[in-house]
Amino acid sequence: MTRRDLRAALVVTALLVLAAGLIAALPGLTRLTHSAGTPVPTATYAADALTGRLGAPVVPGTHHRRVPHDRVPAGTPGAGMGRVLLRQLIVAPHEQGPTYRRDEFGTAWADTDHNRCDTRNDVLAAWLIDIQTRGCSVIEGQLVDPYTGAHLVHPSTIDIDHVVSLGDAWRSGAARWSKDRRIEFANDPRHLVPVSASINRSKGDKPAETWLPPDPAYHCDYALIIIATKHAYRLTVTTIERNALDAALMTC
């Protein structure tokens, strides 16, 4: 190697080292380890800056980058773990048994975490911004609806969606639960998402094969919430529902 070649090689090496250092120092890049144990690269979301303002953890979505439109309940898995959990779900037809009734899951809403506030107001307080409260009641606040992207400006226009609807849960195994277990499920924030009242009521108790959020950008997160919830509670999925969830994960 000539002296010129050696000098050129040293310059290239120095530039590579400098570039690696700059990349590592970029604030927009971090590494997260999903529960599957595999480190994956991800971006630092602008939503993280909202954590203090919102008063509750802001969990980034798994594939899109809009803020605060990429919010999911705390505990929602990443796409890789979601695919693992989907394969572990029990596939079975809907159970034929007693007719579903809302009161089988208790009154709407309970105070299962014993903080003296009901679950609806807990969820509103965690997700909405610019809130005002009277006691436990959230009387003012704004939300970007995760299902549509619409800007909702008052709690009266917001419903709390059971992402795994109570009717679907009933047909998937909850009919055999104790009343206390059903009340716990109905108030579990891991599958509760505040959305516009009209969208929530248009969904009803439809499962994933017949209803997904109007905005396709939330399909991945919606599927992950369903998968994690059904896995945690050992609720079944039908073959067609599993296929719909698998298709939604393809958007992650």
FIMAR-720379 format. One record per residue (C-alpha): residue number from 0; residue in one letter; x, y, z. Coordinates in Angstrom, 1 decimal. Last residue first. Layout:
N
+-----+--------+--------+--------+--------+
| num | residu |     px |     py |     pz |
+-----+--------+--------+--------+--------+
| NUM |      A |      X |      Y |      Z |
...
+-----+--------+--------+--------+--------+
***
This chain:
252
+-----+--------+--------+--------+--------+
| num | residu |     px |     py |     pz |
+-----+--------+--------+--------+--------+
| 251 |      C |  -47.9 |   -2.4 |   11.3 |
| 250 |      T |  -50.3 |   -2.7 |    8.4 |
| 249 |      M |  -49.9 |   -6.4 |    8.2 |
| 248 |      L |  -51.1 |   -6.6 |   11.7 |
| 247 |      A |  -54.6 |   -5.7 |   10.4 |
| 246 |      A |  -54.5 |   -8.8 |    8.2 |
| 245 |      D |  -53.6 |  -11.0 |   11.2 |
| 244 |      L |  -56.5 |   -9.5 |   13.1 |
| 243 |      A |  -58.9 |  -10.2 |   10.3 |
| 242 |      N |  -57.6 |  -13.8 |   10.0 |
| 241 |      R |  -58.1 |  -14.3 |   13.7 |
| 240 |      E |  -61.6 |  -13.0 |   13.5 |
| 239 |      I |  -62.4 |  -15.4 |   10.6 |
| 238 |      T |  -61.1 |  -18.3 |   12.6 |
| 237 |      T |  -63.1 |  -17.4 |   15.6 |
| 236 |      V |  -61.3 |  -15.9 |   18.6 |
| 235 |      T |  -61.4 |  -17.1 |   22.2 |
| 234 |      L |  -60.9 |  -15.3 |   25.4 |
| 233 |      R |  -58.1 |  -16.3 |   27.7 |
| 232 |      Y |  -58.3 |  -13.1 |   29.7 |
| 231 |      A |  -54.7 |  -11.9 |   29.0 |
| 230 |      H |  -54.7 |  -13.3 |   25.4 |
| 229 |      K |  -58.0 |  -11.7 |   24.6 |
| 228 |      T |  -56.7 |   -8.4 |   25.9 |
| 227 |      A |  -53.3 |   -8.6 |   24.1 |
| 226 |      I |  -54.9 |   -9.6 |   20.8 |
| 225 |      I |  -57.6 |   -6.9 |   21.0 |
| 224 |      I |  -55.1 |   -4.1 |   21.8 |
| 223 |      L |  -52.8 |   -5.3 |   19.1 |
| 222 |      A |  -55.6 |   -5.2 |   16.5 |
| 221 |      Y |  -56.5 |   -1.6 |   17.4 |
| 220 |      D |  -52.8 |   -0.7 |   17.2 |
| 219 |      C |  -52.5 |   -2.1 |   13.7 |
| 218 |      H |  -55.8 |   -0.7 |   12.5 |
| 217 |      Y |  -55.0 |    2.9 |   13.7 |
| 216 |      A |  -53.7 |    4.2 |   10.4 |
| 215 |      P |  -56.7 |    2.7 |    8.6 |
| 214 |      D |  -58.8 |    5.6 |   10.0 |
| 213 |      P |  -62.5 |    4.4 |   10.1 |
| 212 |      P |  -61.6 |    2.1 |   13.1 |
| 211 |      L |  -62.3 |   -1.6 |   12.3 |
| 210 |      W |  -65.6 |   -3.5 |   12.3 |
| 209 |      T |  -66.9 |   -6.7 |   10.8 |
| 208 |      E |  -63.9 |   -9.0 |   11.1 |
| 207 |      A |  -62.7 |   -7.2 |   14.2 |
| 206 |      P |  -65.7 |   -8.0 |   16.3 |
| 205 |      K |  -69.0 |   -5.9 |   16.4 |
| 204 |      D |  -70.4 |   -5.1 |   19.8 |
| 203 |      G |  -71.6 |   -1.6 |   18.9 |
| 202 |      K |  -69.3 |   -0.1 |   16.4 |
| 201 |      S |  -71.7 |    2.7 |   15.3 |
| 200 |      R |  -72.1 |    3.5 |   19.0 |
| 199 |      N |  -68.4 |    4.0 |   19.5 |
| 198 |      I |  -68.2 |    6.2 |   16.3 |
| 197 |      S |  -71.1 |    8.4 |   17.4 |
| 196 |      A |  -69.7 |    8.8 |   21.0 |
| 195 |      S |  -66.3 |   10.0 |   19.7 |
| 194 |      V |  -63.4 |    8.0 |   21.1 |
| 193 |      P |  -61.9 |    7.3 |   24.5 |
| 192 |      V |  -60.0 |    4.0 |   24.5 |
| 191 |      L |  -60.4 |    1.2 |   27.0 |
| 190 |      H |  -58.6 |   -2.1 |   26.4 |
| 189 |      R |  -55.7 |   -1.9 |   29.0 |
| 188 |      P |  -57.9 |    0.3 |   31.1 |
| 187 |      D |  -59.7 |   -2.7 |   32.6 |
| 186 |      N |  -63.2 |   -1.6 |   33.8 |
| 185 |      A |  -65.3 |   -4.1 |   31.9 |
| 184 |      F |  -62.8 |   -6.8 |   32.5 |
| 183 |      E |  -62.9 |   -6.3 |   36.3 |
| 182 |      I |  -66.7 |   -6.3 |   36.3 |
| 181 |      R |  -66.7 |   -9.5 |   34.4 |
| 180 |      R |  -64.3 |  -11.1 |   36.8 |
| 179 |      D |  -66.5 |  -10.0 |   39.8 |
| 178 |      K |  -69.6 |  -11.5 |   38.1 |
| 177 |      S |  -67.8 |  -14.9 |   37.8 |
| 176 |      W |  -66.9 |  -16.0 |   34.4 |
| 175 |      R |  -68.7 |  -18.5 |   32.2 |
| 174 |      A |  -70.4 |  -15.9 |   30.0 |
| 173 |      A |  -66.9 |  -14.3 |   29.6 |
| 172 |      G |  -65.8 |  -17.1 |   27.2 |
| 171 |      S |  -65.8 |  -15.6 |   23.6 |
| 170 |      R |  -69.6 |  -14.9 |   23.3 |
| 169 |      W |  -69.5 |  -12.7 |   26.4 |
| 168 |      A |  -66.3 |  -11.1 |   25.3 |
| 167 |      D |  -67.9 |  -10.1 |   22.0 |
| 166 |      G |  -70.8 |   -8.6 |   23.8 |
| 165 |      L |  -68.5 |   -6.7 |   26.2 |
| 164 |      S |  -66.6 |   -5.3 |   23.3 |
| 163 |      V |  -62.9 |   -6.0 |   23.0 |
| 162 |      V |  -61.9 |   -2.4 |   22.3 |
| 161 |      H |  -64.3 |   -1.4 |   25.1 |
| 160 |      D |  -64.8 |    2.2 |   23.9 |
| 159 |      I |  -65.1 |    5.1 |   26.3 |
| 158 |      D |  -67.5 |    7.6 |   24.9 |
| 157 |      I |  -66.8 |   11.2 |   24.1 |
| 156 |      T |  -69.1 |   14.0 |   23.0 |
| 155 |      S |  -69.9 |   15.1 |   26.5 |
| 154 |      P |  -66.2 |   15.2 |   27.3 |
| 153 |      H |  -65.8 |   18.4 |   25.2 |
| 152 |      V |  -63.6 |   19.5 |   22.3 |
| 151 |      L |  -63.2 |   16.5 |   20.1 |
| 150 |      H |  -60.7 |   16.9 |   17.3 |
| 149 |      A |  -61.3 |   14.2 |   14.7 |
| 148 |      G |  -58.4 |   11.9 |   13.9 |
| 147 |      T |  -60.9 |    9.0 |   13.2 |
| 146 |      Y |  -60.2 |    6.1 |   15.5 |
| 145 |      P |  -57.6 |    7.8 |   17.8 |
| 144 |      D |  -60.0 |   10.7 |   18.4 |
| 143 |      V |  -57.9 |   13.8 |   19.1 |
| 142 |      L |  -59.1 |   14.8 |   22.5 |
| 141 |      Q |  -60.1 |   17.9 |   24.5 |
| 140 |      G |  -61.1 |   18.6 |   28.0 |
| 139 |      E |  -63.8 |   20.0 |   30.3 |
| 138 |      I |  -66.0 |   18.4 |   33.0 |
| 137 |      V |  -63.8 |   15.5 |   34.1 |
| 136 |      S |  -65.7 |   14.3 |   37.1 |
| 135 |      C |  -63.6 |   13.2 |   40.1 |
| 134 |      G |  -64.1 |   16.3 |   42.1 |
| 133 |      R |  -65.1 |   18.9 |   39.6 |
| 132 |      T |  -62.4 |   18.5 |   36.9 |
| 131 |      Q |  -60.9 |   20.7 |   34.2 |
| 130 |      I |  -58.9 |   19.1 |   31.4 |
| 129 |      D |  -56.6 |   20.8 |   28.9 |
| 128 |      I |  -55.7 |   17.5 |   27.4 |
| 127 |      L |  -57.6 |   14.2 |   27.4 |
| 126 |      W |  -56.1 |   10.8 |   27.8 |
| 125 |      A |  -55.5 |   10.1 |   31.4 |
| 124 |      A |  -58.2 |   12.2 |   32.9 |
| 123 |      L |  -60.8 |   10.8 |   30.4 |
| 122 |      V |  -59.7 |    7.2 |   31.4 |
| 121 |      D |  -60.0 |    7.9 |   35.1 |
| 120 |      N |  -63.3 |    9.6 |   34.5 |
| 119 |      R |  -64.8 |    6.6 |   32.8 |
| 118 |      T |  -63.3 |    4.2 |   35.4 |
| 117 |      D |  -65.1 |    5.7 |   38.4 |
| 116 |      C |  -63.2 |    7.9 |   40.9 |
| 115 |      R |  -62.7 |    6.9 |   44.6 |
| 114 |      N |  -59.2 |    5.6 |   43.9 |
| 113 |      H |  -60.4 |    2.1 |   44.6 |
| 112 |      D |  -58.9 |    0.6 |   41.4 |
| 111 |      T |  -62.2 |   -1.1 |   40.6 |
| 110 |      D |  -64.2 |    2.1 |   40.7 |
| 109 |      A |  -67.2 |    1.1 |   38.6 |
| 108 |      W |  -68.7 |    2.6 |   35.4 |
| 107 |      A |  -71.1 |    1.6 |   33.9 |
| 106 |      T |  -72.9 |   -0.8 |   36.2 |
| 105 |      G |  -71.8 |   -4.5 |   36.4 |
| 104 |      F |  -70.6 |   -6.7 |   33.6 |
| 103 |      E |  -73.8 |   -8.9 |   33.6 |
| 102 |      D |  -75.7 |   -5.6 |   33.5 |
| 101 |      R |  -74.8 |   -5.3 |   29.8 |
| 100 |      R |  -76.9 |   -8.4 |   28.9 |
|  99 |      Y |  -75.7 |  -11.2 |   26.6 |
|  98 |      T |  -78.2 |  -14.0 |   26.0 |
|  97 |      P |  -77.4 |  -17.2 |   27.8 |
|  96 |      G |  -75.5 |  -19.9 |   25.8 |
|  95 |      Q |  -74.0 |  -20.6 |   22.5 |
|  94 |      E |  -70.3 |  -20.0 |   22.5 |
|  93 |      H |  -68.7 |  -18.4 |   19.5 |
|  92 |      P |  -66.6 |  -20.8 |   17.5 |
|  91 |      A |  -63.1 |  -21.6 |   18.7 |
|  90 |      V |  -59.5 |  -20.5 |   18.1 |
|  89 |      I |  -57.6 |  -20.1 |   21.4 |
|  88 |      L |  -55.0 |  -17.4 |   21.0 |
|  87 |      Q |  -51.3 |  -18.4 |   21.0 |
|  86 |      R |  -50.7 |  -17.5 |   17.3 |
|  85 |      L |  -52.0 |  -14.0 |   18.1 |
|  84 |      L |  -49.7 |  -13.7 |   21.0 |
|  83 |      V |  -46.6 |  -14.1 |   18.8 |
|  82 |      R |  -47.9 |  -11.7 |   16.2 |
|  81 |      G |  -48.6 |   -9.1 |   18.9 |
|  80 |      M |  -45.0 |   -9.6 |   20.2 |
|  79 |      G |  -43.7 |   -8.5 |   16.9 |
|  78 |      A |  -46.2 |   -5.7 |   16.5 |
|  77 |      G |  -45.4 |   -4.1 |   19.9 |
|  76 |      P |  -47.5 |   -4.9 |   22.9 |
|  75 |      T |  -50.1 |   -2.7 |   24.5 |
|  74 |      G |  -49.3 |   -2.3 |   28.2 |
|  73 |      A |  -50.4 |    1.3 |   28.5 |
|  72 |      P |  -53.4 |    2.0 |   26.3 |
|  71 |      V |  -52.6 |    3.3 |   22.8 |
|  70 |      R |  -51.7 |    6.7 |   21.4 |
|  69 |      D |  -50.6 |    7.3 |   17.8 |
|  68 |      H |  -53.0 |   10.2 |   17.0 |
|  67 |      P |  -51.2 |   12.5 |   19.5 |
|  66 |      V |  -49.2 |   12.9 |   17.4 |
|  65 |      R |  -48.7 |   11.3 |   14.1 |
|  64 |      R |  -45.9 |    8.8 |   13.7 |
|  63 |      H |  -47.3 |    5.5 |   12.5 |
|  62 |      H |  -46.0 |    2.0 |   13.1 |
|  61 |      T |  -46.2 |    0.7 |   16.6 |
|  60 |      G |  -48.0 |    3.4 |   18.5 |
|  59 |      P |  -46.3 |    5.4 |   21.2 |
|  58 |      V |  -47.4 |    5.0 |   24.8 |
|  57 |      V |  -48.1 |    8.3 |   26.5 |
|  56 |      P |  -47.9 |    7.8 |   30.3 |
|  55 |      A |  -50.3 |    9.8 |   32.3 |
|  54 |      G |  -50.6 |   13.5 |   33.4 |
|  53 |      L |  -51.4 |   14.7 |   29.9 |
|  52 |      R |  -49.0 |   17.6 |   30.2 |
|  51 |      G |  -46.2 |   15.5 |   31.8 |
|  50 |      T |  -46.3 |   12.9 |   29.0 |
|  49 |      L |  -46.7 |   15.3 |   26.2 |
|  48 |      A |  -43.1 |   15.4 |   25.3 |
|  47 |      D |  -43.2 |   11.6 |   24.6 |
|  46 |      A |  -45.8 |   12.4 |   21.9 |
|  45 |      A |  -43.0 |   13.8 |   19.8 |
|  44 |      Y |  -42.0 |   10.2 |   19.3 |
|  43 |      T |  -38.5 |    8.9 |   19.8 |
|  42 |      A |  -38.0 |    6.6 |   16.8 |
|  41 |      T |  -37.6 |    2.8 |   17.0 |
|  40 |      P |  -34.9 |    0.2 |   16.5 |
|  39 |      V |  -35.8 |   -3.3 |   17.7 |
|  38 |      P |  -34.2 |   -5.3 |   20.5 |
|  37 |      T |  -35.7 |   -8.8 |   20.7 |
|  36 |      G |  -36.8 |  -10.0 |   24.1 |
|  35 |      A |  -40.3 |  -10.9 |   23.1 |
|  34 |      S |  -41.4 |   -8.4 |   25.7 |
|  33 |      H |  -40.2 |   -5.7 |   23.4 |
|  32 |      T |  -36.7 |   -4.2 |   23.9 |
|  31 |      L |  -36.5 |   -0.5 |   22.9 |
|  30 |      R |  -33.7 |    1.2 |   21.1 |
|  29 |      T |  -33.4 |    4.9 |   20.6 |
|  28 |      L |  -33.2 |    7.3 |   17.7 |
|  27 |      G |  -34.6 |   10.7 |   17.4 |
|  26 |      P |  -32.1 |   12.4 |   19.7 |
|  25 |      L |  -29.2 |   11.7 |   17.3 |
|  24 |      A |  -26.1 |   10.8 |   19.4 |
|  23 |      A |  -25.7 |    7.3 |   18.0 |
|  22 |      I |  -25.9 |    8.6 |   14.5 |
|  21 |      L |  -23.3 |   11.3 |   15.2 |
|  20 |      G |  -20.9 |    8.7 |   16.7 |
|  19 |      A |  -21.3 |    6.4 |   13.8 |
|  18 |      A |  -20.6 |    9.2 |   11.4 |
|  17 |      L |  -17.4 |   10.2 |   13.2 |
|  16 |      V |  -16.2 |    6.6 |   13.2 |
|  15 |      L |  -16.9 |    6.3 |    9.5 |
|  14 |      L |  -15.2 |    9.6 |    8.7 |
|  13 |      A |  -12.1 |    8.5 |   10.6 |
|  12 |      T |  -11.9 |    5.2 |    8.7 |
|  11 |      V |  -12.3 |    7.0 |    5.4 |
|  10 |      V |   -9.4 |    9.4 |    6.3 |
|   9 |      L |   -7.2 |    6.6 |    7.4 |
|   8 |      A |   -7.8 |    4.7 |    4.2 |
|   7 |      A |   -6.9 |    7.8 |    2.1 |
|   6 |      R |   -3.6 |    8.2 |    4.1 |
|   5 |      L |   -2.7 |    4.6 |    3.5 |
|   4 |      D |   -3.5 |    4.9 |   -0.2 |
|   3 |      R |   -1.3 |    8.0 |   -0.5 |
|   2 |      R |    1.6 |    6.3 |    1.4 |
|   1 |      T |    1.4 |    3.4 |   -1.0 |
|   0 |      M |    0.0 |    0.0 |    0.0 |
+-----+--------+--------+--------+--------+
***
